[in-house]
Amino acid sequence: MKIKYVKPIKLKVLTGVFFGVGIWGIFFGLSMPMIGYTPTISMTITVLGVVNLCMGGFVGYLLLTQVKTPDSRKDSKYKRKK
């Protein structure tokens, strides 16, 4: 599967957001029963935090493995003048 090239700064921001929210979700979900919430709600938030961590891992994988290939159609050195 070929995925379109995305600027690295966007991928870095997405990775940071996913990891940050994932860690926060896991921490908050595990500490909710101490506050007095039902275990169902805390388990849901914990699972969603784990999903965010997985999404952060996927975006980080894209960041590390994507290769910028030059587009042969955009050769500015020999572009024809109109």
N, C-alpha and C positions, 0 to 999 in steps of 0.2 A: 504494500500500500504506500503510495507516494503522497506525502503531505506537503502543502505549500510552505515556502520559506517564510518564517516569521522573524521579525527583528529580535535580537537577543535581549534587549532591554525590556520588551514586553513579556518575554518568557521569564525573565528574572523576577519581575514584579508579580506575575501570576504564581510563580513557585513560592515566593515569600508569603503571599496572601494565603495560598492554600495551606502551607505548613503552619503559619501562625494561627489561622482559624481552626485548623485541625487539632493542634495542641491545646488551644483554648477550649474547644468543644469537649475533648477527652477529659481535661482537668475539671471543667465545670460539670460535665455529666457524672463524673465519679464523685464529686463533692456534693451534689444535690441531695442525696439521701440524708446527709448530715444536717441539712437545713430543714428537711421535713417534707420534701416532695416525694411523689410516688415513684417506685422503682421503674415503672413503665416509661415515664417521661425521661428519667435520667438515662435509661438504657438506650432510648431513641437518640438522645443528644450524643451519647458516647459513640454509637454506631455511625452517626453522621460525621462525627469528628474523625473517625477512622477512614470514612470515605473521602473526606477532604485530604487526609494524609496520602491516600492512594493517588488522588488526582494531582497532588503536589509532586509525588514521585514520577508520575507519567509526564507532567510538564517539564520536570527536571531532566528526564530521559530525553525528551525532545530537544531540550536546550543543549545537551551534551552531544547528541548524535547528528543534529542537522548540519548539512553541508550547503554552503552557498555556491550554486553553480552559475557561472556567467551566462546570461541570456544572449544567444547568438544574434537575435533580432535587434538588440540594442547596442550596436557598435557605433559609438558616438564619434570615433576618430575618422571613420570613412563614411559618415552619413551624407546622403545627397542633399543638396540645397534645393529648396523649392522656389 
